[in-house]
């Protein structure tokens, strides 16, 4: 299990700068309005990377002509370098244009990294380590069809270069699709129903996404397969500003799927407490929930948990093979107006655990 331990310096810089950030927001050259700009140093350690360090930033703004109460756009930026000579660089973004009539979100990134591989199937196998280099581009472009309903297209591209595998391991045998690398280029539809009251920390409403994409030779992909997912989140609140957040997620892949594009259980958003890819197979489901409550000043607390599993065929999903996760979290409100949080979570799984520090809610 990868354990992220961000430096004490980063935490106190973030805490001390919260008040200053709101009081000294810069002027946005795009809209002429004040914006939220946060830049933090980061330090973390994992067995695969050893000591790593870098910086992360978040830039929140509204385009020219947008109303102050309209949904804000956001660009995040992260860069880290490890003593194992690994590189993580990523720019996730989300833009709302023309009073949220148009919505664009995705990621641009480049990664030189080491991952764990536990085989394919509903139960983990022996751990082996492999190294990869890959650029990534992901774009979702949507148009508002009706109030809270969006439709559009998705394009994903990963040029996944496997540069090193363990001798004698499953990937070294060359029998697993994608073990020698893969270029993925996929296009497909996206539909969203989004009635949340806040983008970054909702207290009520729905967020439903139905999406899929096809990868094939016509789009330049090395493999011929499709991937579909449904993501449903519901939020409830009471008069004390306590929030119950529920999430159901399903992901389904069909065809000749490389191992890195199989549905993967674990990570910082779903099934926290497990390394992302701890379990992987063609199909994946998760049910999870959080209870979020204010504590004092800008601090909040979270209790969360859930169930999930993977299977080679949809009819093979079995409750008895589901795995669980549960944990506690701390939230630090960075931006009062946009309700944007620093997230600190510790989660336990079946023979597994994880510590996470990042920005924004898990869902």
Secondary structure, DSSP 8 states (H G I E B T S, - for coil): -------HHHHHHHHHHHHHHHHT--B-TTTSSB-EEEEEEEEEEETTTEEEEEEEEEEEE--TT--TTS--EEEEEEEEEETT--EEEEEEEEEEETTTTEEEEEEEEEEEEEEEE--SBSS----EEEEEEEEEEEEEEEEEEETTEEEEEEEEEEEEEEEE--TTSHHHHT-STTTT-EEEEEEEEEEEEE--S-SSS-SSEEEEEEEEEEE-GGGT-SS-EEEEEEEEEEEEE-TT--EEEEEEEEEEEEES--GGGSEEE-SSSSSTTS-TTSEEESEEEEEEEEEEEEEETTEEEEEEEEEEEEESSGGG--GGG-EEEEEEEEEEEEETTTTEEEEEEEEEETTEEEEEEEES---
